[in-house]
Amino acid sequence: MNKKQIGGLVIAVILFIVTGVISVFTNVSAERRAAETAEKLLAGGVRFDAPRSDYIAVVRVEGTIQQQTSTSLFEAAEGYQHITTLDYIDYLMADGYNKGILLYVDSPGGTIYESDELYEKLAEYKESTGRPIWDYMSHYAASGGYYVSMNSDRIYANRNTVTGSIGVIMSGYDMSGLYEKLGIRYVSITSGTNKDSSKMTDEQVEIYQSQVNEAYERFVEIVAEGRGMTVEEVKKLADGRTYTANQALENGLIDEISSFEEMTAEMSEELNTYYYYEPKSADSVLASLFSEVKKATPKSEAQVLTELAEEKANGGLMYYAEQLQ
């Protein structure tokens, strides 16, 4: 460990001790803490406490769209929280005070499964309530970030937004050369020739390409339906490239270019309510403190390389804008 890592560890230990002492002096029982923890876990770490008057709900899709990250008392939730977002939309469907959704997208996309599940949940919201969804694209709304926007009645983008990237990617690493240099021999015993793809054959490439093509066709159909275009028109734009806001507007991928403030003003006037609501995080102080300590502790070279490998070698189908990483 270097001096910075040791310092970070010392800070974490001190915070842990101080928190324990505070817990004792505030006379909070173990049973009560356990009950509060269970309540937070069941609620996905978020409180849904919308006002008892008309409001527009802000649904944020920020960061990579993926499975919900598990947290503990010592961890604060970060990035897009999939299950919590789905539960939030369910809550909105049942609340008569809700008048519509402002879908705020700042995402390069993510997994096909979660992107499609969120898309379907938004479709269910519109079908069951008849309420509108307006979309605002921030830094980027590419690939899966664009996919989930396709249920929106109107799509706005900032003039600096990057969007599009209509396509599918499946990636991985061929480590055989490295193994050979290190004297490591990879062994696998399989039930069929296509069970192990560590050394990709032409047949396996063809198999995986068919899966990518199937997901691509579904993406194109979703865009065609959402934007009122033909499949042929979408395919001319859907070669995986990204578009600037101006290019997206010219090609019919968005409706307007505006600031967030201009968009919310128009939405408020249209729906006759100026109140915007979004749920509050219920992360504990302890989780927040440990999260800050974790951020302050420098990563080793091994950690950086491991995280990079995990990010690049997703092993599955992704609606993801690779060039935005």
MARVEXZA-136375 format. One record per residue: z, x, y of N, C-alpha, C in turn. Coordinates in steps of 0.02 Angstrom, whole numbers, padded with zeros to 5 digits, always signed. Each point is the difference from the previous one (the first is absolute). Last residue first. Layout:
// residues N
ZXYZXYZXY ...
END
This chain:
// residues 325
-01235-00865+00298+00065+00028-00021+00020+00058+00043 -00207-00137+00003+00051-00013+00050+00067+00031-00018 -00206-00003-00135-00007+00047+00056+00054-00010+00053 -00016-00143-00197+00018+00069-00017+00000+00046+00060 +00038-00264-00034-00044+00040+00041+00021+00073-00006 +00028-00214-00179+00034+00048+00042-00051+00042+00038 +00047-00181-00200-00036-00016+00060+00031+00046+00053 +00003+00047-00274+00030-00006+00066-00051-00025+00051 +00065+00043-00286-00047-00025+00049+00035-00011+00067 +00103+00187-00163-00018-00071-00005-00050-00018+00054 +00107+00219-00026-00008-00022-00069-00021-00072-00008 +00057+00167+00192+00032-00065-00008-00007-00028-00070 -00015+00234+00134-00016-00020-00068+00033-00066-00016 +00034+00091+00216-00072+00007-00013-00019-00027-00068 +00229+00002+00067-00038-00042+00047-00074+00001-00016 +00149+00139-00121+00013-00071-00017-00042-00046+00044 -00006+00232+00045-00033-00015-00063+00008-00073-00019 +00114+00078+00190-00072-00001+00012-00038-00018-00063 +00232+00033-00016-00015-00063+00035-00074-00006+00014 +00074+00202-00096+00010-00055-00047-00018-00067+00033 -00001+00195+00133-00056+00000-00047+00004-00058-00049 +00180+00032+00151-00061-00017+00037-00060-00006-00047 +00204+00078-00088+00004-00071+00015-00063-00023+00036 +00023+00230-00043-00011-00037-00063+00001-00075+00012 +00054+00147+00177-00072+00001-00013-00016-00040-00064 +00218-00077+00128-00023+00063-00028-00075-00004-00012 +00132-00139+00196-00023-00002-00069-00022+00069-00023 +00196-00073+00193-00069+00023-00012-00018-00002-00074 +00174-00160+00138+00001+00054-00048-00072+00022-00016 +00049-00185+00143+00015+00062+00034-00002+00060-00048 -00029-00225-00076-00057+00019+00041+00010+00068+00032 +00176-00092-00125-00056+00017-00045-00061+00022+00040 +00186-00083+00117+00015+00066-00028-00057+00024-00044 -00012-00217+00086-00011+00048+00053+00013+00071-00025 +00046-00177-00146-00072+00004+00011-00016+00052+00053 +00224-00054-00042-00027+00043-00053-00076+00007+00007 +00108-00147+00149+00023+00068+00011-00030+00048-00051 -00042-00232-00024-00035+00027+00058+00019+00073+00013 +00112-00119-00169-00069+00013-00020-00039+00031+00057 +00219-00070+00046+00001+00057-00045-00071+00019-00021 +00035-00196+00124+00007+00059+00043-00003+00063-00042 -00124-00212-00103+00067+00020+00019-00001+00061+00046 -00197-00191-00021+00021+00064-00027+00070+00017+00026 -00155-00198+00033+00071-00004-00015+00026+00064-00031 -00217-00090+00174+00022+00038-00057+00075-00006-00008 -00152-00194+00113+00036+00062+00015+00021+00034-00064 -00220-00176+00066+00067+00010-00030+00029+00068+00017 -00165-00139+00165-00007+00040-00061+00069+00017-00025 -00140-00170+00199+00057+00017-00042-00021+00047-00056 -00072-00114+00261-00022+00037-00059+00060+00024-00039 -00071-00194+00203+00052+00035-00037-00030+00032-00062 -00106-00148+00164+00002+00069+00024+00053+00041-00036 -00172-00234-00034+00068+00027-00007-00002+00074+00018 -00196-00154-00022+00049-00032+00044+00072+00021-00016 -00225+00068-00090+00048-00034-00043+00057-00032+00039 -00178+00120+00113-00034-00041-00050+00049-00043-00040 +00081+00160+00155-00031-00055+00035-00033-00049-00049 +00090+00198-00086+00054-00043+00025-00028-00061+00035 -00149+00168-00070+00027-00036-00058+00054-00049+00022 -00092+00146+00161-00049-00050-00021+00026-00043-00058 +00133+00180+00073-00004-00051+00053-00049-00055-00019 +00019+00188-00140+00057-00045-00008+00000-00054+00054 -00170+00166+00012-00008-00041-00060+00058-00050-00007 +00008+00160+00173-00052-00050+00013-00008-00048-00059 +00145+00184-00027+00028-00047+00049-00050-00057+00015 -00066+00183-00135+00046-00044-00036+00028-00054+00046 -00239+00095+00062+00067+00029-00008+00043-00050-00038 -00265-00002-00044+00048-00014+00053+00064+00038-00012 -00259-00083-00105+00036+00062+00015+00047-00015+00058 -00118-00169-00201+00010+00020+00070+00035+00068+00002 -00084-00100-00208-00020-00050+00049+00005+00024+00072 -00060+00134-00247+00056-00025+00039-00027-00049+00051 -00151+00090-00150+00059+00011-00041+00064-00022+00035 -00246+00007+00071+00031-00063-00019+00062+00007-00044 -00147+00170+00115-00019-00018-00068+00034-00063-00026 +00045+00093+00218-00073-00007-00003-00023-00025-00068 +00229+00053+00029-00017-00061+00038-00076-00012-00004 +00083+00198-00093+00022-00057-00041-00019-00066+00034 -00038+00201+00116-00047-00006-00055+00017-00061-00044 +00148+00053+00176-00065-00022+00026-00051-00010-00055 +00211+00090-00058+00006-00070+00019-00066-00027+00027 -00027+00195-00171+00040-00007+00061+00004-00074+00017 -00034+00081-00256-00034-00019+00061+00050+00001+00058 -00042+00115-00271+00042-00035+00049-00041-00014+00063 -00091+00028-00268+00011+00030+00066+00047-00042+00043 -00085-00055-00225+00062+00038+00004+00014+00030+00068 -00183-00148-00060-00011+00062-00038+00061+00046+00004 -00078-00242+00090+00055+00017-00045-00015+00060-00044 -00143-00124+00162+00054+00032+00038+00052+00032-00046 -00187-00122-00084-00031+00048+00045+00053+00040+00040 +00065-00180-00142-00015+00062-00037-00035+00052+00043 +00046-00219+00086+00060+00040-00006-00015+00067-00034 -00173-00159+00017+00018+00026+00066+00060+00045-00003 -00064-00112-00196-00049+00052+00017+00015+00031+00068 +00126-00186-00074+00018+00060-00038-00046+00058+00018 +00032-00183+00189-00025+00001-00068+00022+00065-00035 +00149-00120+00195-00060+00040-00009-00025-00008-00071 +00211-00075+00123-00057-00044+00005-00066+00037-00004 +00232+00086-00022-00036+00011+00062-00062-00044+00007 +00150-00008-00193+00044+00002+00059-00038+00006+00065 -00117+00005-00210+00032-00066+00011+00041+00000+00064 -00097+00204-00065-00053-00049+00014+00029-00069+00016 +00147+00170-00074-00022+00011+00069-00053-00051+00020 +00073-00003-00222+00056-00020+00044-00021+00007+00073 -00149+00079-00164+00001-00073+00001+00055-00026+00047 -00013+00233-00039-00058-00023+00039+00000-00076+00007 +00162+00097-00140+00014+00016+00070-00057-00026+00044 -00029-00014-00231+00049-00049+00022+00016+00011+00075 -00140+00155-00105-00035-00064+00008+00047-00054+00025 +00093+00211-00052-00042+00003+00060-00035-00067+00012 +00121+00033-00199+00046-00010+00057-00039+00000+00066 -00123+00047-00193+00025-00069-00004+00046-00015+00059 -00080+00221-00028-00053-00046+00022+00023-00072+00001 +00143+00167-00088-00006+00007+00073-00052-00050+00027 +00020+00015-00230+00059-00032+00027+00000+00003+00077 -00170+00110-00119-00009-00072-00007+00059-00038+00029 +00009+00235-00010-00046-00022+00053-00011-00075-00004 +00125+00105-00169+00039-00007+00062-00044-00023+00058 -00107+00043-00206+00050-00054-00009+00038-00012+00065 -00150+00182-00009-00036-00064+00001+00048-00059-00006 +00086+00216-00024-00021-00009+00069-00035-00067+00008 +00054+00066-00216+00059-00023+00037-00015-00010+00074 -00169+00089-00139+00014-00069-00020+00060-00028+00039 -00058+00227+00025-00049-00043+00034+00013-00074-00016 +00214+00154-00014-00066+00002-00030-00047-00046+00039 +00244+00137+00060-00043-00058+00008-00069+00010-00032 +00250+00086-00040-00063+00036+00005-00055-00054-00001 +00208-00085+00003+00018+00062+00034-00061+00046+00007 +00039-00232-00100-00053+00017+00048+00016+00063+00039 +00063-00151-00239+00020+00057+00041-00058+00019+00046 -00030-00182-00144+00071-00009+00017+00024+00055+00047 -00221-00036-00114+00007-00014+00071+00072-00012+00022 -00072+00046-00229-00029+00053+00040+00010-00010+00075 +00180-00095-00180-00071-00010+00014-00025+00052+00049 +00225-00011-00078-00026-00048-00048-00074-00012+00010 +00147+00236+00056-00017-00066+00024-00027-00044-00056 +00138+00239+00082-00022-00032-00061-00011-00073+00017 +00013+00250+00143+00012-00072-00003-00028-00026-00066 +00062+00244+00156-00013-00030-00065+00013-00076+00005 -00040+00247+00157+00014-00072+00000-00020-00029-00067 +00078+00255+00086-00048-00038-00040+00020-00073-00003 +00040+00235+00164+00027-00064-00024-00054-00037-00038 -00005+00214+00132+00012+00006-00071+00032-00062-00030 -00083+00047+00229+00072+00007-00012+00017+00007-00073 -00225-00033+00072+00024+00060+00034+00073+00013-00013 -00096-00198-00084-00028+00058-00035+00024+00065+00031 +00057-00206+00103+00037+00009-00063-00024+00063-00037 -00117-00065+00193+00065+00028+00016+00041+00013-00062 -00208-00107-00026-00009+00068+00023+00065+00034+00016 +00000-00231-00060-00014+00044-00057-00008+00073+00021 +00047-00217+00125+00045+00057+00003-00016+00052-00054 -00108-00212+00150-00015+00035-00062+00039+00065+00002 +00050-00245+00135-00009+00073-00002-00021+00023-00070 -00036-00246+00150+00046+00037-00043-00016+00074+00003 -00072-00279+00096-00001+00073+00004+00052+00031-00047 -00149-00232+00096+00045+00019-00055-00003+00076-00004 -00078-00214+00186+00005+00070-00021+00048+00005-00059 -00163-00188+00164+00052+00012-00051+00000+00073-00019 -00084-00165+00230-00017+00035-00061+00060+00013-00043 -00061-00043+00267-00004-00050-00053-00023+00035-00064 +00064+00071+00241+00012+00036-00063+00002-00049-00058 +00055-00078+00253-00054+00004-00049+00022+00035-00063 +00098+00057+00254+00004-00052-00051-00059+00007-00049 +00151+00106+00228-00047+00019-00052+00006-00051-00056 +00066-00006+00282+00012-00014-00071-00056+00029-00043 +00034-00007+00249+00002+00063-00036+00011-00009-00076 -00005-00183+00159-00063+00035+00010-00003+00067-00036 +00140-00205-00100+00007+00043+00058-00065+00040+00008 -00006-00240-00120+00013+00071-00012+00010+00036+00067 -00006-00266-00134-00001+00041+00060+00013+00073-00019 -00075-00248-00124+00019+00070-00009-00011+00037+00066 +00037-00270-00104-00027+00044+00051+00025+00070-00012 +00045-00159-00161-00046-00043+00039-00033+00040+00056 +00093+00103-00242+00016-00012+00070-00053-00043+00034 +00017+00097-00229+00019-00070+00007+00013-00019+00073 -00058+00226-00071-00056-00045-00008+00018-00075-00002 +00131+00219+00015-00014-00035+00062-00050-00057-00007 +00067+00159-00173+00053-00050+00010-00011-00040+00064 -00154+00177-00052-00002-00051-00052+00051-00055+00014 -00004+00200+00129-00051-00048+00021-00002-00059-00048 +00145+00172-00053+00023-00027+00064-00050-00050+00029 -00055+00124-00194+00047-00054-00014+00028-00032+00062 -00179+00145+00076+00001-00013-00072+00048-00057-00015 +00052+00075+00237-00057+00020-00040+00012-00016-00074 +00094-00006+00252+00005-00056-00048-00060+00009-00046 +00145+00149+00209-00054-00011-00049+00017-00059-00045 +00115+00039+00209-00034+00064-00008-00059-00005-00049 +00070-00232+00041+00028+00052+00042-00039+00066-00009 -00052-00279-00028-00006+00066-00031+00022+00054+00048 +00045-00279-00041-00007+00053+00049+00000+00067-00036 -00042-00286-00051+00009+00068-00023-00007+00049+00058 +00067-00277-00063-00037+00044+00044+00017+00072-00019 +00016-00260-00116+00020+00071-00004-00046+00038+00047 +00083-00281-00023-00046+00056+00008+00032+00068-00012 +00059-00248-00122+00014+00038+00061-00046+00062+00004 +00027-00170-00180-00052-00015+00050+00010+00037+00065 +00129-00004-00222+00027-00020+00065-00053-00023+00050 -00046+00076-00230+00057-00046-00006+00026-00026+00067 -00183+00159-00016-00018-00060-00037+00057-00051+00000 +00032+00216+00098-00048-00041+00039-00014-00066-00034 +00140+00153-00114+00032-00022+00062-00047-00046+00039 -00085+00108-00190+00044-00055-00019+00035-00029+00062 -00129+00193+00027-00044-00057-00013+00041-00062-00018 +00114+00202+00023-00021-00024+00066-00047-00060-00006 +00064+00107-00197+00059-00033+00029-00017-00027+00069 -00163+00129-00113+00008-00066-00030+00060-00038+00029 -00036+00223+00071-00056-00042+00021+00007-00071-00027 +00151+00161-00076+00016-00020+00069-00056-00044+00027 -00035+00089-00211+00056-00046-00003+00019-00024+00069 -00166+00167-00023-00025-00065-00018+00056-00052-00003 +00059+00223+00045-00044-00025+00054-00024-00070-00015 +00125+00114-00166+00042-00025+00055-00042-00026+00058 -00118+00093-00186+00043-00054-00022+00039-00030+00058 -00137+00194+00032-00038-00062-00006+00046-00058-00016 +00092+00216+00135-00018-00021-00067-00037-00067+00001 -00012+00117+00230+00046+00017-00054-00025-00025-00067 -00041+00030+00300-00012-00034-00064+00050+00020-00052 +00003+00070+00231-00063+00026-00028-00018-00033-00066 +00147-00101+00222+00001+00025-00069-00068+00027-00021 +00124-00159+00176-00005+00071+00018+00003+00039-00066 -00004-00274+00101-00021+00048-00052-00008+00070+00030 +00110-00264+00038-00007+00064+00035-00014+00054-00052 -00013-00280+00028-00002+00052-00050-00015+00067+00035 +00102-00248+00068-00034+00056+00030+00005+00057-00050 +00022-00280-00036+00017+00070-00015-00043+00047+00042 +00102-00274+00028-00055+00044-00018+00025+00070-00013 +00142-00188+00053-00064-00028+00022-00060+00044-00017 +00279-00063-00073-00052+00051+00003-00068-00032+00016 +00195-00129-00041-00001+00026+00068-00054+00054+00008 +00055-00106-00211-00042-00041+00043-00004+00024+00071 +00043+00127-00243+00032-00011+00065-00047-00037+00047 -00052+00082-00225+00049-00053-00007+00033-00019+00067 -00160+00179-00022-00033-00061-00024+00047-00059-00001 +00083+00216+00052-00038-00030+00055-00034-00064-00021 +00111+00128-00164+00049-00028+00047-00036-00037+00057 -00130+00125-00149+00025-00060-00033+00049-00037+00046 -00073+00208+00072-00053-00050+00008+00019-00066-00035 +00147+00181-00027-00001-00020+00071-00052-00055+00011 +00010+00108-00209+00055-00047+00008+00003-00028+00072 -00157+00169-00045-00019-00062-00035+00054-00053+00007 +00048+00213+00087-00052-00032+00039-00023-00066-00032 +00154+00138-00115+00031-00030+00059-00051-00038+00042 -00079+00125-00182+00036-00060-00022+00033-00036+00058 -00112+00207+00052-00044-00051-00027+00036-00065-00018 +00029+00197+00186+00043-00026-00054-00033-00062-00029 -00071+00233+00159-00015-00068-00021+00043-00019-00059 +00106+00195+00141-00069-00019-00013-00007-00073-00021 +00237+00099-00042-00049+00026+00046-00069-00024-00019 +00291-00039-00041-00069-00018-00017-00048+00026+00053 +00235+00120-00060-00026-00051+00044-00073-00014-00019 +00228+00104-00140-00071+00005+00019-00019-00058+00045 +00213+00033-00116-00010+00063+00036-00072+00009+00024 +00078-00187-00132+00045+00001+00058-00012+00061+00044 -00212-00057-00137+00070-00005-00019+00042-00002+00063 -00277-00054-00087+00049+00032+00043+00070-00009-00027 -00288-00013-00069+00070-00018-00015+00046+00040+00045 -00259-00082+00052+00041+00057-00016+00071-00022-00013 -00233-00143-00037+00059+00007+00042+00041+00059-00023 -00265+00001-00039+00059-00032-00027+00060+00013+00046 -00220+00021+00133+00017+00021-00068+00061-00039-00024 -00165+00071+00225+00015-00062-00036+00011+00018-00073 +00036+00161+00225-00037-00012-00062+00023-00064-00034 +00044+00005+00261+00003+00051-00052-00040-00019-00061 +00073-00201+00141-00002+00068+00028+00010+00052-00055 -00023-00270+00065-00025+00039-00057-00011+00070+00026 +00141-00238+00088-00024+00069+00008-00022+00030-00066 +00037-00249+00129+00002+00030-00067-00032+00069+00006 +00111-00201+00172-00035+00064-00005+00009+00027-00071 +00008-00262+00108+00031+00052-00042-00044+00062-00001 +00049-00212+00181-00054+00034-00037+00032+00058-00038 +00120-00244+00088-00010+00071+00006-00062+00023-00039 +00179-00227+00087-00067+00024-00018-00008+00075+00011 +00244-00078-00052-00048-00025+00049-00068+00030-00019 +00223+00064-00091-00012-00072-00013-00041-00031+00057 -00004+00268-00093+00031-00048+00046-00016-00072-00019 +00015+00203-00186-00045-00023+00053+00035-00053+00043 +00065+00174-00184+00041-00044+00041-00040-00023+00061 +00004+00163-00234-00046-00049+00028+00041-00052+00038 +00043+00269-00081+00026-00066+00014-00055-00044+00029 -00002+00227-00174-00021-00030+00063+00030-00070+00007 +00006+00150-00196+00023+00041+00055-00018-00028+00068 -00042-00110-00214-00048+00053+00014+00020+00043+00059 +00125-00182-00107-00040-00019+00059-00051+00054+00018 +00152+00030-00180-00035-00063-00014-00046-00020+00057 +00139+00189+00028-00051+00014-00050-00041-00063-00015 +00184-00019+00144-00054+00037+00032-00056+00013-00049 +00195-00102-00082-00035-00046+00045-00059+00035+00033 +00145+00128-00134-00042-00045-00041-00040-00047+00044 +00156+00139+00106-00055+00039-00027-00048-00043-00040 +00198-00096+00079-00046+00012+00055-00061+00039-00023 +00174-00033-00154-00032-00063+00014-00053+00007+00056 +00137+00185-00053-00048-00013-00055-00038-00064+00013 +00172+00057+00148-00056+00045+00008-00053-00012-00053 +00201-00120-00017-00039-00024+00057-00061+00045+00011 +00155+00062-00166-00035-00061-00019-00045-00025+00056 +00144+00184+00036-00058+00019-00041-00041-00061-00019 +00145-00009+00227+00010+00003-00072-00064+00020-00036 +00092+00063+00250-00053-00040-00031+00005+00008-00075 +00134+00100+00195+00027-00043-00052-00052-00049-00028 -00003+00187+00170-00020-00067+00019+00018-00051-00053 +00045+00231-00033+00039-00024+00056-00021-00069+00024 -00119+00108-00179+00070-00010-00019+00039-00032+00057 -00224+00063+00039+00003-00057-00047+00072-00016-00019 -00046+00192+00129-00007-00061+00040+00007-00062-00044 -00004+00207-00108+00063-00009+00037-00002-00064+00041 -00197+00065-00111+00052-00022-00048+00066-00013+00034 -00176+00090+00127-00014-00070-00017+00052-00027-00049 +00007+00228+00054+00020-00040+00058-00010-00075-00014 -00074+00155-00163+00073-00001+00004+00023-00046+00057 -00232+00036-00023+00025-00037-00058+00076-00007+00003 -00108+00135+00160-00013-00071+00012+00028-00043-00056 +00008+00232-00028+00047-00021+00053-00008-00075+00014 -00151+00100-00150+00066-00004-00029+00051-00025+00050 -00220+00043+00076+00001-00059-00045+00069-00009-00030 -00038+00191+00131+00002-00060+00042+00005-00063-00043 -00032+00205-00109+00068-00004+00028+00008-00063+00042 -00214+00050-00085+00045-00022-00053+00071-00008+00025 -00163+00088+00147-00012-00070-00013+00046-00028-00053 +00006+00231+00044+00027-00038+00056-00007-00074-00010 -00101+00145-00154+00073+00001-00009+00033-00042+00055 -00231+00032+00017+00016-00044-00056+00075-00005-00012 -00078+00152+00163-00011-00069+00022+00018-00049-00055 +00009+00234-00047+00054-00022+00044-00008-00073+00023 -00113+00061-00233+00003+00036+00063+00054-00031+00044 -00018+00013-00280+00000-00042+00060+00000+00043+00063 
END
